[in-house]
Amino acid sequence: MKAKWLPLAAGVALAAGSVAASAVDFHGYFRAGTNLAFSGGNAYCLGTGADGHKVGRLGDECDTYAEIALSQDVYNKANTKFDVHTLVAYGTTEGTVDKQGNGWQGIGGNGPWGGQRESIRELWSGYTPAEGYTIWAGKRFYQRKDIHILDFYYLNNSGYGTGIENIDVGLGNVSLAVIKWANDNGAGDDDVWRNVYKLDARWNGIPVGFGTLDASVIYALPYISDHQRDIYDGDRRGNQADSGVLLTLDHSSSVNTDSLSLMNKFIFQFGTNGFGYVGAFKNHAGDNYTPDFGVQGIRLIDWGTLDMGNFGLGYSLLWGHLNSQNKHQNRSAAWTYTRSGWEYSIVLRPEYKWTEFTRTTLEVGYSQMKTTGWVVDPTIHAGKDPEVHKVTLAQQFTPGKGFWSRPAIRFYVSYIGGDQFGDSWNPGYKNHNKDRHNFQYTIGSQVEAWW
């Protein structure tokens, strides 16, 4: 009996191997590096992979992160295709200090040798008929939009869901999806497990003269049971069920000649209630739906890249305003900022390319936010609007002159300082740790790659 199974097993293995060798699409991303603070001890970063980097990510990334993606067409015949997509991710513990450990890191646990964070981030399949649209279901990164030099996703409605995308309507294409968001409100109790269903409608590639316009509307509909309302009567964070809207208009334009490549995006965003956080520097808009109510936020962004001969430039300008209507007077009453006011960020990354493979890059960033009694302690900051600034100089080695050429092996020296830098839980706010410097000089190395 044992011998009879051997030919069958060998045939299956050979068949699987031949399919994988000819059809698997392998791609991914990673960043890893090390740094040294001139003052000794740990080096700290203002931004994280979760929060974004308001004064630029160059020289301000303390974490290690990687994504490995495998996709395959399992059927492709007569203009009809079925495909499957997977993506797994790994990252060191989130925070302003990277607990990297040594050479070996396992999977699971929180210590530097215990592994840190791991996740299956995509598991989805698509069906694409001859008409060109795709019907999909599963868990996926859904039409994300980001500012790379900030590691900032200004639109990211990703997660479990289903939809139909890329329906050709003559003037661009339309996509419709329903994506679920769930949060246990920090209690770890099924009674407060809060499900929100987000209805996502997008019309992309609309020609508007010079460039194209992408328009999206996400409507969030919380589903809270009567039981949840009853047991948390009066707790607006436990039983809040107000719906909210996130509107995004994204204009793209470009110029490409033999000597010039210019890309620019201008974005307008407006969010209400659980999407109101777009009025502040909050990452992954459209992903989280916070238990906020009576809140509105507005955000304007302009960002882009330039390649012109040996000169390159990346830039980002961001301004937001959050209006909480004075309904949030303490931290326990709101998920996002308990304040009303503005916030802005300016980041420039010019670089000179000495050869096809070497370049020198400078990144400068500045950010400031409106002072309120809760955000800033007047006894420490004298009532001024808190700010943060950063300057980083890097020597990079890349396979080509383009701004997006990767992998990039870089060596850098960096300075960061200001009222928003240095606090142990939230830079520059009331619980300011006077024993920690509000500035830092660092040197470091890093590799960043995608393929």
LINTA-V115213 format. One record per residue. RES is the residue in one small letter. PHI is phi in radians with two decimals (999 if undefined). NEAR is the number of other C-alpha atoms within 10 Angstrom. D_CENTER is the distance of its C-alpha to the mean C-alpha in Angstrom with 2 decimals. Layout:
BEGIN
res & phi & near & d_center
RES & PHI & NEAR & D_CENTER
RES & PHI & NEAR & D_CENTER
END
This chain:
BEGIN
res & phi & near & d_center
m & 999 & 5 & 54.52
k & -1.10 & 5 & 52.15
a & -1.16 & 7 & 53.21
k & -1.15 & 8 & 52.67
w & -1.39 & 9 & 48.94
l & -1.08 & 10 & 48.38
p & -1.07 & 10 & 48.63
l & -1.11 & 11 & 46.29
a & -1.08 & 11 & 43.65
a & -1.13 & 11 & 43.99
g & -1.14 & 11 & 43.65
v & -1.07 & 11 & 40.46
a & -1.11 & 11 & 38.94
l & -1.16 & 12 & 39.99
a & -1.12 & 11 & 38.70
a & -1.09 & 11 & 35.27
g & -1.15 & 11 & 35.19
s & -1.20 & 11 & 36.24
v & -1.12 & 13 & 33.62
a & -1.10 & 13 & 30.80
a & -1.18 & 9 & 32.12
s & -1.73 & 9 & 32.32
a & -2.22 & 12 & 29.37
v & -1.29 & 16 & 26.37
d & -1.77 & 13 & 23.29
f & -1.92 & 12 & 21.58
h & -2.58 & 13 & 18.27
g & 3.12 & 15 & 15.37
y & -2.67 & 15 & 13.37
f & -2.72 & 18 & 14.07
r & -2.46 & 20 & 14.28
a & -2.75 & 18 & 17.13
g & -3.02 & 19 & 19.43
t & -2.45 & 18 & 21.75
n & -2.56 & 21 & 22.76
l & -2.42 & 16 & 25.82
a & -1.52 & 16 & 26.30
f & -1.05 & 12 & 29.60
s & -1.43 & 12 & 30.57
g & 1.53 & 9 & 30.36
g & 1.25 & 8 & 28.60
n & -1.38 & 14 & 24.87
a & -1.48 & 20 & 22.50
y & -2.01 & 24 & 19.82
c & -2.08 & 21 & 16.40
l & -1.26 & 27 & 15.30
g & -1.78 & 24 & 11.54
t & -2.42 & 22 & 9.74
g & -1.09 & 20 & 6.90
a & -1.48 & 14 & 6.46
d & -1.75 & 18 & 7.50
g & 1.44 & 24 & 6.74
h & -2.19 & 25 & 10.14
k & -1.19 & 29 & 12.30
v & -2.00 & 27 & 15.09
g & 1.74 & 32 & 13.45
r & -1.60 & 25 & 12.17
l & -1.13 & 25 & 15.52
g & 1.33 & 28 & 17.65
d & -2.23 & 25 & 15.26
e & -2.01 & 26 & 13.59
c & -1.67 & 29 & 15.64
d & -1.70 & 23 & 13.98
t & -1.96 & 20 & 14.70
y & -2.59 & 19 & 12.40
a & -2.59 & 18 & 13.56
e & -2.28 & 19 & 13.27
i & -2.14 & 18 & 16.60
a & -2.10 & 17 & 17.15
l & -2.23 & 15 & 20.65
s & -2.31 & 19 & 21.78
q & -2.73 & 18 & 25.35
d & -1.39 & 16 & 27.63
v & -1.67 & 13 & 30.06
y & -2.68 & 12 & 32.17
n & -2.64 & 13 & 32.56
k & -2.68 & 9 & 35.93
a & 0.92 & 8 & 37.54
n & 1.10 & 10 & 34.29
t & -2.15 & 13 & 32.79
k & -2.37 & 17 & 29.90
f & -2.09 & 18 & 28.34
d & -2.35 & 16 & 25.39
v & -2.20 & 19 & 23.39
h & -2.40 & 19 & 19.89
t & -2.35 & 17 & 18.63
l & -2.66 & 21 & 15.72
v & -1.98 & 16 & 15.93
a & -2.32 & 18 & 13.69
y & -2.41 & 18 & 14.92
g & -2.71 & 21 & 13.81
t & -1.25 & 25 & 16.01
t & -0.93 & 22 & 16.24
e & -1.14 & 18 & 13.47
g & 2.50 & 18 & 14.87
t & -1.50 & 22 & 16.21
v & -2.20 & 17 & 18.61
d & -1.60 & 23 & 18.13
k & -1.51 & 19 & 20.94
q & -1.39 & 22 & 21.39
g & 1.25 & 13 & 24.95
n & -1.89 & 8 & 27.15
g & -1.20 & 6 & 27.53
w & -1.87 & 10 & 27.33
q & -2.35 & 15 & 24.62
g & -1.53 & 11 & 25.14
i & -1.93 & 12 & 23.11
g & 1.86 & 12 & 23.07
g & 1.51 & 12 & 23.82
n & -2.01 & 13 & 22.20
g & -1.35 & 15 & 24.33
p & -1.13 & 17 & 23.82
w & -1.86 & 17 & 26.10
g & -1.56 & 15 & 25.07
g & 2.09 & 20 & 21.97
q & 1.46 & 20 & 18.98
r & -1.93 & 16 & 16.28
e & -2.47 & 17 & 16.51
s & -2.75 & 11 & 15.30
i & -1.66 & 14 & 16.25
r & -1.72 & 19 & 13.14
e & -2.43 & 22 & 15.11
l & -2.61 & 18 & 18.78
w & -2.59 & 20 & 19.92
s & -2.35 & 22 & 22.81
g & -2.23 & 20 & 23.75
y & -2.13 & 18 & 27.16
t & -2.11 & 19 & 27.78
p & -1.41 & 16 & 31.37
a & -1.09 & 11 & 33.25
e & -1.22 & 11 & 32.09
g & 1.79 & 14 & 28.58
y & -1.37 & 18 & 26.45
t & -2.26 & 19 & 24.59
i & -1.75 & 18 & 24.96
w & -2.38 & 21 & 22.41
a & -2.72 & 18 & 21.93
g & 2.26 & 17 & 20.05
k & -2.06 & 22 & 16.54
r & -2.74 & 23 & 13.92
f & -1.33 & 15 & 10.63
y & -1.92 & 17 & 12.05
q & 0.78 & 12 & 12.05
r & -1.28 & 14 & 8.39
k & -2.32 & 15 & 8.38
d & -2.45 & 15 & 6.63
i & -1.86 & 20 & 8.60
h & -1.09 & 18 & 9.05
i & -1.22 & 22 & 11.25
l & -1.88 & 24 & 8.97
d & 0.84 & 21 & 5.88
f & -2.21 & 26 & 4.69
y & -1.67 & 21 & 3.84
y & -1.41 & 24 & 7.38
l & -2.59 & 23 & 8.25
n & -2.77 & 19 & 7.21
n & -1.66 & 27 & 10.51
s & -1.86 & 21 & 10.49
g & 2.53 & 20 & 13.24
y & -1.46 & 20 & 17.03
g & 3.12 & 20 & 18.93
t & -2.72 & 20 & 21.14
g & 3.12 & 18 & 21.76
i & -2.27 & 18 & 23.38
e & -2.35 & 21 & 21.70
n & 1.10 & 19 & 22.98
i & -1.42 & 17 & 26.29
d & -1.27 & 15 & 28.16
v & -2.01 & 10 & 29.62
g & 1.55 & 9 & 31.15
l & -1.78 & 12 & 28.99
g & 1.53 & 16 & 25.58
n & -2.42 & 17 & 24.32
v & -2.03 & 22 & 23.43
s & -2.30 & 20 & 21.18
l & -2.26 & 17 & 21.63
a & -2.65 & 20 & 19.88
v & -2.19 & 20 & 20.05
i & -2.25 & 24 & 17.23
k & -1.66 & 20 & 17.93
w & -2.19 & 21 & 16.14
a & -2.31 & 15 & 18.15
n & -2.60 & 17 & 18.41
d & -1.58 & 14 & 21.48
n & 1.07 & 16 & 21.36
g & 1.41 & 8 & 21.75
a & -1.61 & 11 & 25.33
g & 1.15 & 10 & 25.22
d & -2.18 & 9 & 27.79
d & -1.05 & 11 & 27.96
d & -1.11 & 16 & 29.66
v & -1.98 & 22 & 26.52
w & -1.16 & 19 & 24.10
r & -1.87 & 22 & 22.51
n & -1.69 & 18 & 21.65
v & -2.23 & 22 & 20.04
y & -1.86 & 19 & 20.38
k & -1.88 & 25 & 18.29
l & -1.58 & 19 & 20.27
d & -2.03 & 19 & 18.23
a & -2.16 & 19 & 20.26
r & -2.33 & 19 & 19.29
w & -2.23 & 22 & 21.67
n & -1.87 & 22 & 20.35
g & 1.27 & 19 & 22.33
i & -1.31 & 18 & 24.85
p & -1.21 & 14 & 27.16
v & -2.33 & 11 & 27.79
g & 1.45 & 8 & 30.07
f & -1.57 & 10 & 28.09
g & 1.73 & 15 & 24.79
t & -2.31 & 17 & 23.14
l & -2.13 & 21 & 21.43
d & -1.86 & 19 & 18.78
a & -2.11 & 18 & 19.31
s & -2.43 & 19 & 17.62
v & -2.29 & 20 & 18.79
i & -2.04 & 23 & 17.39
y & -1.93 & 21 & 20.11
a & -1.71 & 28 & 19.52
l & -2.16 & 19 & 22.70
p & -1.22 & 23 & 23.07
y & -2.00 & 15 & 25.89
i & -1.98 & 19 & 27.74
s & -1.35 & 15 & 31.10
d & -1.08 & 9 & 34.33
h & -1.08 & 12 & 34.52
q & -1.11 & 17 & 31.20
r & -1.12 & 18 & 32.46
d & -1.18 & 11 & 35.79
i & -1.33 & 13 & 34.82
y & -2.10 & 15 & 32.37
d & -1.02 & 12 & 34.56
g & 1.61 & 11 & 33.64
d & -1.64 & 12 & 30.25
r & -1.18 & 16 & 27.94
r & -1.44 & 18 & 24.84
g & -1.47 & 21 & 26.50
n & -2.21 & 24 & 27.84
q & -1.10 & 22 & 26.03
a & -2.34 & 22 & 25.77
d & -1.22 & 18 & 25.22
s & -1.37 & 21 & 23.33
g & -2.69 & 24 & 20.88
v & -2.25 & 21 & 19.66
l & -2.15 & 25 & 16.60
l & -1.91 & 19 & 17.84
t & -2.31 & 23 & 15.98
l & -2.06 & 17 & 18.11
d & -2.23 & 19 & 16.75
h & -1.72 & 22 & 19.55
s & -2.04 & 19 & 19.46
s & -2.50 & 15 & 22.38
s & -2.69 & 15 & 23.47
v & -2.31 & 11 & 26.61
n & -2.34 & 10 & 27.61
t & -2.27 & 8 & 30.98
d & -1.11 & 7 & 32.57
s & -2.01 & 9 & 31.76
l & -2.49 & 13 & 28.70
s & -2.33 & 17 & 25.21
l & -2.23 & 16 & 23.32
m & -2.27 & 15 & 20.19
n & -2.40 & 18 & 19.16
k & -2.25 & 19 & 16.95
f & -2.11 & 17 & 17.84
i & -2.19 & 19 & 15.93
f & -2.06 & 16 & 17.49
q & -2.34 & 23 & 15.99
f & -2.41 & 22 & 18.13
g & -2.35 & 26 & 17.53
t & -2.16 & 26 & 20.18
n & 0.88 & 22 & 20.67
g & -1.15 & 29 & 17.72
f & -1.79 & 31 & 15.49
g & -1.11 & 32 & 17.19
y & -1.14 & 32 & 14.40
v & -1.13 & 28 & 13.23
g & -1.31 & 28 & 16.25
a & -2.15 & 24 & 14.69
f & -1.40 & 25 & 11.80
k & -2.08 & 19 & 9.55
n & -1.40 & 23 & 5.78
h & 1.05 & 20 & 5.12
a & -1.08 & 24 & 8.66
g & 1.70 & 29 & 10.87
d & -1.42 & 20 & 9.67
n & -1.29 & 19 & 11.66
y & -2.15 & 26 & 15.11
t & -1.38 & 20 & 16.64
p & -1.38 & 24 & 20.47
d & -1.77 & 27 & 21.11
f & -2.51 & 25 & 23.96
g & 1.13 & 16 & 25.55
v & -2.18 & 25 & 22.42
q & -2.30 & 25 & 21.29
g & -2.41 & 25 & 18.57
i & -2.32 & 23 & 18.44
r & -2.51 & 25 & 16.10
l & -2.09 & 19 & 17.09
i & -2.37 & 19 & 15.13
d & -2.32 & 18 & 16.84
w & -2.58 & 22 & 15.41
g & -3.13 & 20 & 16.85
t & -2.42 & 20 & 18.59
l & -2.42 & 20 & 22.30
d & -2.16 & 21 & 24.46
m & -2.49 & 16 & 28.15
g & 1.11 & 14 & 30.45
n & -1.56 & 15 & 29.67
f & -1.85 & 17 & 27.43
g & -2.36 & 22 & 23.67
l & -2.68 & 19 & 21.28
g & -2.05 & 21 & 17.64
y & -2.56 & 23 & 17.19
s & -2.63 & 24 & 15.09
l & -2.21 & 19 & 16.75
l & -2.36 & 20 & 15.22
w & -2.38 & 21 & 17.53
g & -2.45 & 24 & 17.26
h & -2.45 & 24 & 19.96
l & -1.93 & 26 & 20.06
n & -2.13 & 22 & 23.36
s & -1.73 & 24 & 24.24
q & 0.96 & 13 & 27.91
n & 1.03 & 11 & 29.11
k & -1.52 & 15 & 28.67
h & -1.91 & 20 & 26.58
q & -1.90 & 12 & 28.90
n & -2.61 & 11 & 27.61
r & -1.12 & 12 & 24.52
s & -1.28 & 9 & 25.70
a & -1.62 & 16 & 25.89
a & -2.54 & 20 & 22.26
w & -1.57 & 17 & 18.79
t & -1.68 & 20 & 17.14
y & -1.04 & 21 & 19.06
t & -1.59 & 21 & 22.79
r & -2.79 & 24 & 23.56
s & -2.10 & 21 & 23.94
g & 2.71 & 17 & 23.22
w & -1.79 & 20 & 21.29
e & -2.75 & 21 & 18.65
y & -2.50 & 22 & 17.88
s & -2.55 & 24 & 16.34
i & -2.28 & 20 & 17.90
v & -2.36 & 26 & 16.89
l & -2.20 & 21 & 19.17
r & -2.26 & 21 & 19.16
p & -1.43 & 18 & 22.65
e & -2.67 & 22 & 24.11
y & -2.08 & 18 & 27.48
k & -1.76 & 21 & 28.06
w & -1.26 & 12 & 31.33
t & -2.47 & 12 & 31.66
e & -1.09 & 13 & 29.93
f & -2.13 & 14 & 28.28
t & -2.24 & 19 & 28.04
r & -2.64 & 22 & 26.33
t & -1.96 & 17 & 26.08
t & -2.13 & 20 & 22.92
l & -2.04 & 18 & 22.77
e & -2.18 & 24 & 19.74
v & -2.17 & 21 & 20.59
g & -2.51 & 23 & 18.58
y & -2.53 & 21 & 19.82
s & -2.54 & 22 & 18.60
q & -2.57 & 21 & 20.82
m & -2.35 & 22 & 20.94
k & -1.16 & 17 & 23.93
t & -1.33 & 20 & 26.27
t & -2.36 & 17 & 27.31
g & -1.11 & 10 & 29.62
w & -1.49 & 15 & 27.03
v & -1.22 & 19 & 24.22
v & -2.22 & 23 & 26.57
d & -1.46 & 18 & 29.80
p & -1.06 & 15 & 32.49
t & -1.23 & 8 & 34.61
i & -1.77 & 15 & 32.09
h & -1.86 & 16 & 30.52
a & 0.98 & 10 & 33.55
g & 1.28 & 13 & 31.68
k & -1.43 & 15 & 29.79
d & -1.23 & 16 & 26.32
p & -1.17 & 23 & 24.07
e & -2.35 & 19 & 22.45
v & -2.54 & 23 & 20.70
h & -2.46 & 23 & 21.17
k & -2.59 & 26 & 20.48
v & -2.32 & 22 & 22.33
t & -2.30 & 23 & 21.61
l & -2.05 & 21 & 23.99
a & -2.36 & 22 & 23.31
q & -1.83 & 18 & 25.47
q & -2.14 & 21 & 23.69
f & -2.20 & 22 & 25.10
t & -2.40 & 22 & 23.68
p & -1.50 & 14 & 25.39
g & 2.35 & 17 & 25.93
k & -1.58 & 23 & 25.63
g & -1.10 & 18 & 22.77
f & -1.02 & 17 & 19.69
w & -1.64 & 14 & 17.55
s & -1.13 & 14 & 20.15
r & -2.48 & 17 & 19.02
p & -1.29 & 19 & 19.68
a & -2.07 & 22 & 19.87
i & -1.75 & 19 & 22.02
r & -2.32 & 23 & 22.01
f & -2.22 & 20 & 24.14
y & -2.45 & 20 & 23.42
v & -2.25 & 18 & 24.87
s & -2.51 & 21 & 22.93
y & -2.25 & 18 & 23.87
i & -2.40 & 25 & 21.86
g & -2.82 & 19 & 23.66
g & 2.19 & 20 & 24.17
d & -1.18 & 22 & 24.51
q & -1.58 & 23 & 20.88
f & -1.98 & 26 & 20.99
g & 2.12 & 26 & 22.95
d & -1.42 & 21 & 22.90
s & -1.32 & 14 & 22.54
w & -2.09 & 13 & 20.44
n & -2.78 & 15 & 19.02
p & -0.93 & 20 & 19.87
g & 1.46 & 24 & 22.86
y & -1.63 & 22 & 23.63
k & -1.03 & 18 & 26.91
n & -1.43 & 15 & 26.88
h & -1.03 & 22 & 26.96
n & -1.59 & 15 & 28.29
k & -1.19 & 10 & 31.10
d & -1.39 & 8 & 31.62
r & -1.83 & 12 & 28.38
h & -1.09 & 13 & 28.21
n & -1.70 & 19 & 26.07
f & -2.64 & 18 & 25.64
q & -2.78 & 20 & 25.05
y & -1.87 & 18 & 26.09
t & -2.43 & 20 & 24.62
i & -2.20 & 19 & 25.18
g & -2.99 & 17 & 23.23
s & -2.35 & 18 & 22.43
q & -2.79 & 20 & 19.40
v & -2.07 & 17 & 18.81
e & -2.24 & 17 & 15.76
a & -2.53 & 16 & 16.35
w & -2.50 & 16 & 15.45
w & -2.69 & 10 & 18.22
END
